[in-house]
Each structure stands twice: as structure tokens, then as C-alpha cells.
Amino acid sequence: MEKTSSSAFQVQNGDSAPAAETPVWNMVVVSALAAGIQFGWALQLSLLTPYVQLLGIPHKYSSLIWLCGPISGMIVQPLVGYYSDNCTSRFGRRRPFIVGGSFLVILAVILIGFAADIGHATGDPLGKESKTRAIVIFIVGFWILDVANNMLQGPCRALLSDLSGGDAGKTRMANTLFSFFMAVGNIGGYSAGAQPSLYKSFPFSLTNACDVYCANLKSCFIISAILLFVTTIVAVTCANEIPYTKKAVEGGGERVPFFGELLGAFRNLPRPMLILLLVTALNWIAWFPFLLYDTDWMAREVFGGEVNDNGLYDKGVRAGALGLMLQSVVLGFMSIAVELLARQLGDVKMLWGGVNFILAIGLASTVAVTKAASHSRRFDVQGHALPPNSSVKAGALAIFCILGIPLAVTFSIPFALACIYSSEGDAGSEQAGLSLGVLNLAIVLPQMFVSFLSGPWDALFGGGNLPAFIVGALSAAASGILSITLLPKPQSDAKLVIP
């Protein structure tokens, strides 16, 4: 795309035409959609693994429910990105997908939040017995939620790219805004999850079938639905999209179907991209166990609670949500600092390798905190475990905060390297989209691997979360070593643009 003085482009008849300058506030309100999306993601990560166990799914099987995220990320996100590029709706290319994704998210959170009530109304027993119908409703809602979230994120980022119109400064600002609002959404979601009495704001949420923990979860998702609805309406109203009319490729031929392009990209991957895929895959094998079980670890290993106990497990989950909120604060500040640090070091692979060692140390430290919690465990006169002392809680929360540093790099550097390696290859920068699609597979396939195996690993070693965390620590160390030793330094002197 040629540079012009304009910062936005109207796409019509397959061509890019200069449009009026996009106001900064316009990009702010579109970026704010990330807060609505991420608020729901934060609730999903912090509350849903404990919730499925409250419904009656054993800990060793709970990870299988999370397979939807990797599967939908592998299929839905690339497809939605491809078809939104070629969408000829009169409402624009991105807005129909954003509205459709938001509608599905709202439907999903209603199913998840009211699963226990719907299950009881259709025959589930009250009490601590397994609730089969509620589990089915929850799983359906959970899978819809993951599909819808993947349907939302790609078009939202693409819309910001459209509004930037190829202007490098606008693009950097748009991505900074998007990352900032992701952190805002995380903080809001984790804060809501950490509130023990949020259900009092929605008195109808507490029912015979839905206890206090369930009512709090339901209230969180009601807030999530309202926030996403408002941010979506504002974003699609402010976005000035021009309908796109497809035009045949030069020479009269049709474009190769999406999967043909993806397979072609695999066949022609340059060596730097292959190494990048390996390092990224190891990095996500490290991350996903913690993302999956962080609040459950806090509730079980640190607080000593059990599902359906006298409330200690719930207190641990809320403490884990607080840790995730603090992690998001670190993530927000670190996201702004990533590009500056990369420029200071002069080599992004050294930065990525270094923070992978921080990730490895953080994951390994969960063992020390767990042992300290176990050795200092106190009990009341009835023999019930009491919450851990302040030093143990501080140590656990410190791990959450420290991991915010490598998380910021994980969310930026791999995607930037994929774009740089693509622009330096024979295909040129026009293949950057496909390179990012291929990179996404190096993220979702490890997540599927972890989802399948982490439950059996943990069951084999007594039902805790530490085995998966140790595997993650080893994988993070391997990723750091390969990043420093094998990843080639980008040849170009182009500025690093954080996606």
C-alpha cells in the first residue's frame, strides 16, 4: 500500500482510496472494544475452571473443556480473518463480524451464568451431586464463548488497521491503545472475580440452584455482557467503513481458497519462521498450564481448599483473581515498555529469551510457595484448614505479578518477528497475514497438547497442579535457550511495531 498524507482508506471496488483523516477519539472508542472482549476472557480464565468442578466435573477432566479455545483459534480466527477481508456487506467488511461475535458472546455468557438454574429447572438435583444437565448447558455456552471471542478479536484488530490507513504512527498508536484496553479489561474482569459479595448488586442471581459462588459468577457475566454490548454499539457506530466490492485478481483469475493459501504458506516457510514456530510452541506449552489452573492452584495448593468445602476454596479462587488483576497491571505497564526495551537491547530475540527464563523461574517458584503453604498450614478446632499466613499469600501474589513481565513480551514479540521475517522473505510483506495465521497454529496446537495431557499428569502425581507447572518451567527454559541461540536476528533496520 502506498503512503499518502491520509491516515485512513476507504476500500471500494478492490482499491484503496484516500479518505478523510481518522480522528484520534474514533480510534480510541474502537480500541475500547478490547476492554469488553478482555473482561470476559479474564472471567473465563479466573473463574470457569473452579466452576466446572463445582458442577461435578473431576479436576483431571476439567482441562478437556478448554480444548475449544485452541480448536476455535485454529479454525475460526483464520477463517473469519480471511472472509472479513473479502466481505461485501453494505455495512462494511469488519462490522458484521464484530456485531455477530458480540451477539454470540452475550448468548454464551447467559448460558454459562444460568447453567445451574436451567439444569435444575430441567431435572438436576440440588446439593453437591453431579449436575449433568447444567454441565451440558455450561459446555455448550463455553464453546460458543470461545468461538465468539475468536470471531471478535481478528476483525477488531483489522478494523483498527483499516482506520490507520497504512500510516505507521497511527498503526503504532492503535496497537498501543488496543493493548492498553486489553489490560483495562483484564483488571476489570479479575477485580470483579475477586469480589465476594458482587451478587448483592443483582439479588435475583442467588437461587436455590445457584449458591453464592455461582451467583457471583453469574453477576460477573451479566456485567461482561452489558460492557461488551455498550462498547460494541459505540465502536460500530463510530467506525466509518465503506462497503467493499470484490474484484478479480490481475489477469482475470480467482484467488486461491483460504486453506490453499495456508497450505502453500506451510510449504514455503523460510528457516527463520520455522524456528520462530518452534520457540513459540515451547513458549505456549509453558504458559497454558498456568493460564488454565492459576486460580485453582491458589485455591488448592496455597489455601488448602477443596471443591464444595466450607468456603476456603472460594476464598482461594478470589485471591487468585486478585493475583491476576495485579498481573494485568504489570502487563499494562510492561506492554508500553516492550518496544523501548527491544530498541535498547538492539535484538528482540535476546529480550524474548531473557523473559522466558523469568517465566521458567516464576513457574518453578510455585513449588516453593506450595511447600511453604503446606508446612505452615493451620487448622481450626473442627480440623478445617485455615487461610495461609500473609507471607505465603504475598509469595503467591508475587509470582502472579512477576509473570506479567514475560506475558507482555509473549503478546507482542512473536507477532512482530513473524511480520519482520515475512517482509524480509521472498514473498514480501503481502504475506504477513498468512505468516500470522501460521504463527497462530504454533499457539493453539500446544494448548491442545496441554489440555489433553495436563489432567492425566496431575492425576498421576496426586491430583495437584504442580506437575503441569514443572513441565511448563522446563518448556520455558528450552524456549529461552532456543530463542537466544537459534532465532536469527532480523536483517532489516525497520522499527519494531508491536501488533
C-alpha positions in Angstrom: 0.0 0.0 0.0 1.4 3.4 -1.0 1.8 6.0 1.7 -0.3 9.1 1.5 -0.9 12.0 3.8 -4.2 10.5 4.8 -4.4 8.2 7.8 -7.5 6.2 6.7 -8.5 4.5 3.5 -11.9 3.7 2.0 -12.0 0.3 0.3 -14.2 0.2 -2.7 -14.1 -1.9 -5.9 -11.0 -3.6 -4.6 -8.9 -0.5 -4.5 -7.6 1.7 -1.6 -8.7 5.3 -1.9 -7.7 8.1 0.4 -10.3 9.1 2.9 -10.6 11.8 5.5 -8.3 11.8 8.4 -9.5 9.5 11.2 -9.9 11.4 14.5 -8.0 10.0 17.4 -11.1 9.7 19.5 -12.6 7.4 16.8 -9.6 5.0 17.2 -9.9 5.2 21.0 -13.6 4.1 21.0 -12.9 1.3 18.6 -9.9 0.2 20.7 -12.1 0.3 23.8 -13.9 -2.8 22.3 -10.8 -4.7 23.5 -11.9 -3.9 27.1 -15.3 -5.5 26.6 -13.7 -8.6 25.0 -10.9 -9.0 27.5 -13.3 -8.5 30.5 -15.0 -11.8 29.5 -11.7 -13.5 28.8 -10.5 -12.6 32.3 -13.6 -14.1 33.9 -13.2 -17.2 31.8 -9.6 -17.7 32.8 -10.1 -17.0 36.5 -13.5 -18.4 37.4 -14.5 -21.2 35.0 -12.1 -24.0 35.9 -13.2 -23.9 39.5 -16.9 -23.6 38.4 -16.9 -26.7 36.3 -15.6 -28.7 39.3 -18.5 -27.2 41.4 -20.9 -28.6 38.8 -19.4 -32.0 39.2 -16.6 -32.4 36.6 -13.5 -34.0 38.1 -10.3 -31.9 38.2 -8.5 -34.3 35.8 -11.2 -33.8 33.1 -11.7 -30.1 33.5 -8.8 -29.3 31.2 -10.6 -31.1 28.3 -13.3 -28.4 28.3 -10.6 -25.9 27.4 -9.9 -27.6 24.1 -12.5 -25.4 22.4 -10.1 -22.4 22.7 -7.3 -23.9 20.7 -9.7 -25.6 18.2 -11.6 -22.4 17.5 -8.4 -20.4 17.4 -7.0 -22.8 14.8 -10.1 -22.8 12.6 -12.4 -19.8 13.4 -10.0 -17.0 13.7 -8.1 -17.6 10.4 -11.4 -18.2 8.6 -13.0 -15.1 10.0 -10.0 -13.0 9.1 -10.0 -14.3 5.6 -13.7 -13.8 5.0 -13.8 -10.4 6.6 -11.1 -9.3 4.2 -13.4 -10.3 1.4 -16.8 -9.4 2.9 -19.0 -7.3 0.6 -21.7 -6.4 3.1 -23.2 -3.0 2.8 -22.3 -2.4 6.4 -18.6 -2.9 5.7 -16.0 -5.7 6.0 -15.5 -5.8 9.8 -18.6 -4.6 11.4 -20.9 -7.6 10.6 -18.4 -9.9 12.2 -17.9 -7.7 15.2 -21.7 -7.5 15.8 -22.2 -11.2 15.2 -19.4 -12.1 17.5 -20.7 -9.8 20.3 -24.2 -11.3 20.0 -22.8 -14.8 20.4 -20.7 -13.8 23.4 -23.8 -12.4 25.1 -25.7 -15.6 24.3 -22.8 -17.7 25.7 -22.5 -15.8 29.0 -26.2 -16.2 29.6 -25.9 -19.9 29.1 -22.9 -20.2 31.4 -24.2 -17.9 34.1 -27.6 -19.5 34.2 -26.4 -23.1 33.6 -27.2 -24.3 37.2 -30.6 -22.7 37.1 -31.5 -24.1 33.7 -30.1 -27.5 34.7 -32.2 -27.5 37.9 -35.3 -26.4 36.0 -34.9 -29.4 33.7 -34.3 -32.0 36.3 -30.9 -31.6 38.0 -30.9 -32.3 41.8 -29.9 -29.7 44.4 -26.9 -30.2 46.7 -23.4 -31.4 45.8 -24.4 -34.2 43.4 -23.1 -34.0 39.8 -25.4 -31.8 37.7 -25.5 -33.5 34.3 -27.8 -31.1 32.5 -26.1 -28.0 33.9 -22.7 -29.4 32.7 -24.1 -29.9 29.2 -25.5 -26.3 29.1 -22.3 -25.0 30.5 -20.1 -26.8 27.9 -22.3 -25.6 25.1 -22.1 -22.0 26.4 -18.4 -22.3 26.9 -17.7 -23.5 23.4 -19.9 -20.7 21.9 -18.0 -18.2 24.1 -14.6 -19.4 22.7 -15.8 -19.4 19.1 -17.3 -15.9 19.5 -14.2 -14.5 21.2 -12.1 -15.7 18.3 -14.7 -14.3 15.9 -14.4 -10.9 17.5 -10.6 -10.3 18.0 -9.4 -10.6 14.4 -11.9 -8.2 12.8 -11.5 -5.7 15.7 -7.7 -5.5 15.1 -8.3 -5.4 11.3 -10.7 -2.5 11.7 -8.1 -0.6 13.6 -5.6 -1.3 10.8 -8.1 -0.1 8.2 -8.6 3.1 10.2 -4.9 3.6 10.4 -4.7 3.6 6.6 -1.1 2.5 6.4 0.3 5.4 8.5 3.0 3.9 10.7 2.4 6.4 13.6 -1.3 5.7 13.6 -0.8 2.0 13.4 1.6 2.1 16.5 -0.9 4.3 18.4 -3.8 2.0 17.5 -2.0 -1.1 18.7 -0.9 0.6 21.9 -4.5 1.7 22.6 -5.7 -1.9 21.9 -3.1 -3.4 24.3 -3.9 -0.7 26.9 -7.6 -1.5 26.8 -6.9 -5.3 26.9 -5.1 -4.6 30.3 -8.1 -2.4 31.4 -10.5 -5.3 30.6 -8.3 -7.8 32.4 -8.1 -5.6 35.5 -11.9 -5.1 35.5 -12.6 -8.8 35.0 -10.2 -10.0 37.6 -11.4 -7.3 40.1 -15.0 -8.4 39.6 -14.0 -12.1 40.1 -12.3 -11.2 43.3 -15.4 -9.5 44.9 -17.1 -11.9 47.4 -20.4 -10.0 47.5 -20.9 -8.8 43.9 -24.1 -10.9 43.7 -25.8 -8.4 46.1 -25.9 -5.9 43.2 -28.0 -8.5 41.3 -30.3 -10.0 44.0 -32.0 -12.3 41.5 -28.7 -14.1 40.9 -28.9 -16.1 44.2 -31.3 -19.0 43.8 -31.8 -22.5 45.3 -29.7 -24.0 42.4 -27.1 -21.2 42.4 -25.1 -20.7 45.6 -23.0 -17.6 46.4 -20.1 -18.6 44.2 -22.4 -19.3 41.3 -24.3 -16.1 41.9 -21.1 -14.1 41.9 -20.0 -15.7 38.6 -23.5 -15.0 37.1 -23.2 -11.4 38.2 -19.8 -11.0 36.7 -21.0 -12.3 33.3 -24.0 -10.0 33.4 -21.6 -7.1 33.8 -19.5 -8.5 31.0 -22.5 -8.7 28.7 -23.5 -5.1 29.4 -20.0 -3.8 28.9 -19.5 -5.7 25.6 -22.9 -4.5 24.3 -22.1 -0.9 25.1 -18.5 -0.9 23.6 -19.7 -2.8 20.5 -22.5 -0.3 19.8 -20.1 2.7 20.2 -17.4 1.0 18.1 -19.6 0.0 15.1 -21.3 3.4 15.2 -18.0 5.4 15.1 -16.3 3.1 12.6 -16.7 4.7 9.1 -16.4 1.6 6.9 -17.1 1.8 3.2 -18.6 -1.3 1.5 -16.1 -3.4 -0.3 -16.7 -4.8 -3.8 -14.6 -7.8 -4.8 -12.6 -7.6 -7.9 -10.8 -10.5 -9.6 -7.1 -10.7 -9.3 -4.9 -9.2 -12.0 -5.0 -11.5 -15.0 -8.7 -12.5 -14.5 -8.1 -15.5 -12.2 -9.8 -16.1 -8.9 -8.0 -16.1 -5.6 -6.8 -19.4 -4.2 -9.2 -20.5 -1.4 -8.0 -19.8 2.2 -6.8 -23.2 3.1 -4.9 -23.5 -0.2 -3.1 -20.3 0.7 -2.4 -21.6 4.2 -1.0 -24.9 3.0 1.1 -23.0 0.4 2.5 -20.9 3.2 3.5 -24.0 5.1 5.3 -25.4 2.1 7.3 -22.3 1.6 8.2 -21.3 5.2 11.7 -19.9 5.4 14.1 -21.2 8.1 13.6 -18.2 10.5 9.8 -18.8 10.5 10.3 -22.5 11.3 12.5 -21.6 14.3 10.0 -19.0 15.4 7.2 -21.6 15.3 9.3 -24.0 17.4 10.2 -21.3 20.0 6.6 -20.0 20.1 5.2 -23.6 20.6 7.5 -24.2 23.5 6.6 -20.8 25.0 2.9 -21.7 25.0 3.4 -25.2 26.4 4.9 -23.2 29.3 2.1 -20.6 29.5 -1.0 -22.6 29.1 -0.9 -24.8 32.3 -0.7 -21.6 34.4 -3.4 -19.8 32.4 -5.6 -22.8 32.8 -5.0 -23.6 36.5 -3.8 -20.4 38.2 -6.8 -19.8 40.4 -7.3 -23.5 41.1 -3.6 -23.6 42.2 -4.2 -20.7 44.6 -7.4 -22.3 46.0 -6.0 -25.9 46.3 -2.3 -25.7 46.9 -1.9 -22.3 48.5 -5.1 -22.0 50.5 -5.6 -25.8 51.0 -9.2 -25.7 50.0 -11.3 -28.4 48.2 -14.3 -28.0 45.9 -17.5 -27.7 47.8 -15.7 -27.2 51.2 -16.6 -24.7 53.9 -15.7 -21.7 51.7 -11.9 -21.9 51.8 -11.7 -22.9 48.1 -13.8 -20.0 47.1 -11.6 -17.6 49.1 -8.6 -19.0 47.2 -10.2 -18.5 43.8 -10.9 -14.9 44.7 -7.3 -14.4 45.9 -6.2 -15.9 42.6 -8.4 -13.4 40.7 -6.7 -10.6 42.8 -3.3 -12.0 41.6 -4.4 -11.9 38.0 -5.6 -8.4 38.4 -2.2 -7.4 39.8 -0.6 -9.3 36.9 -2.7 -7.3 34.5 -1.4 -4.0 36.0 2.1 -5.2 35.4 1.1 -6.3 31.9 -0.3 -2.9 31.1 2.9 -1.0 32.1 5.2 -3.6 30.6 3.3 -3.5 27.2 4.2 0.1 26.9 7.9 -0.6 27.7 8.4 -3.6 25.4 9.3 -1.6 22.3 11.7 0.7 24.3 13.4 -2.3 25.8 13.8 -4.0 22.5 15.4 -0.9 21.0 17.7 -0.6 24.0 18.9 -4.2 23.7 19.1 -3.9 19.9 18.0 -7.5 19.5 14.4 -8.6 20.2 15.4 -12.3 20.4 17.6 -11.6 23.5 14.6 -9.8 25.2 12.3 -12.7 24.4 14.9 -15.3 25.6 15.5 -13.4 28.8 11.9 -13.1 29.8 11.4 -16.8 29.1 13.9 -17.5 31.9 11.8 -15.2 34.1 8.8 -17.3 33.1 10.7 -20.5 34.0 11.7 -19.2 37.4 8.2 -17.9 38.1 6.6 -21.3 37.3 9.2 -23.2 39.3 8.6 -20.9 42.2 5.1 -22.3 42.5 6.7 -25.4 44.1 8.4 -23.4 46.8 5.2 -21.5 47.6 3.2 -24.7 47.7 5.6 -26.3 50.1 5.7 -23.3 52.3 1.9 -23.2 52.4 1.7 -26.9 53.2 4.3 -26.7 56.0 2.7 -23.6 57.6 -0.9 -24.9 57.3 -3.1 -24.1 60.3 -6.4 -25.8 61.3 -9.4 -24.8 63.4 -10.8 -26.9 66.2 -13.0 -28.8 63.8 -10.0 -29.8 61.7 -10.8 -27.4 58.8 -7.9 -25.7 57.1 -7.4 -22.0 57.7 -6.2 -19.5 55.1 -2.4 -19.3 54.7 -0.4 -16.7 56.5 0.4 -13.4 55.0 4.0 -14.3 53.8 2.7 -17.3 51.8 -0.1 -15.2 50.2 2.5 -12.5 49.4 4.7 -15.0 47.8 1.9 -16.4 45.6 0.8 -12.9 44.6 4.4 -12.0 43.8 4.5 -14.9 41.3 1.4 -13.5 39.5 3.0 -10.1 39.3 6.4 -11.3 38.1 4.7 -13.3 35.3 3.1 -10.1 34.0 6.6 -9.2 32.6 7.1 -12.2 30.2 3.3 -12.2 29.4 3.7 -8.7 27.8 6.5 -9.9 25.6 4.6 -13.1 24.7 1.7 -10.9 23.5 4.0 -8.8 21.2 7.4 -10.0 20.2 6.5 -13.3 18.4 3.9 -11.5 16.2 6.3 -8.7 15.4 9.0 -11.2 14.4 6.5 -13.0 12.2 5.8 -9.7 10.3 9.5 -8.9 10.1 10.6 -12.3 8.8 7.7 -12.2 6.3 8.8 -8.8 5.0 12.4 -10.0 4.6 11.4 -13.1 2.7 10.8 -13.6 -1.0 7.1 -13.2 -0.7 7.4 -9.7 0.8 5.1 -8.0 3.2 1.9 -9.0 1.5 2.3 -12.5 3.1 2.4 -11.1 6.6 -1.3 -12.1 7.2 -0.6 -15.7 6.3 2.5 -15.7 8.4 0.5 -14.6 11.4 -2.1 -17.3 10.6 0.6 -19.9 10.6 2.0 -18.5 13.9 -1.4 -18.8 15.5 -1.2 -22.6 14.9 2.0 -22.7 16.9 0.0 -21.2 19.7 -3.2 -23.3 19.6 -1.6 -26.7 19.0 0.4 -26.6 22.2 -2.7 -25.6 24.0 -4.5 -28.7 22.7 -1.5 -30.7 23.8 -1.6 -29.3 27.3 -5.4 -29.7 27.5 -5.2 -33.4 26.7 -2.2 -34.2 29.0 -2.3 -31.8 32.0 -5.2 -33.6 33.7 -3.6 -37.1 33.5 -0.2 -35.6 34.6 -1.8 -34.1 37.6 -3.8 -37.2 38.4 -0.7 -39.4 38.1 1.1 -37.2 40.8 -1.8 -37.0 43.3 -4.3 -34.6 41.6 -2.4 -31.3 42.1 -1.4 -28.6 39.6 2.4 -28.7 40.2 3.3 -31.4 37.6 1.9 -29.3 34.7 3.7 -26.2 36.1 7.0 -28.0 36.2 6.6 -29.1 32.6 5.9 -25.5 31.8 9.0 -24.3 33.6 11.2 -26.7 31.6 9.5 -25.7 28.4 10.0 -22.0 29.1 13.7 -22.6 29.8 14.0 -24.5 26.5 12.2 -21.8 24.6 14.6 -19.2 26.1 17.7 -21.1 25.1 16.4 -21.7 21.5 15.4 -18.1 21.2 18.9 -16.8 22.1 20.8 -19.5 20.2 18.8 -20.2 17.1 16.5 -17.3 16.2 18.1 -15.2 13.6 18.5 -11.5 14.2 16.2 -9.6 11.7 18.2 -8.2 8.8 16.2 -5.1 8.3 16.6 -1.9 10.4 12.8 -1.4 10.4 11.3 -0.3 13.6 9.6 -2.9 15.7 5.9 -2.4 15.5 4.0 -4.1 18.3 0.9 -5.9 16.9 
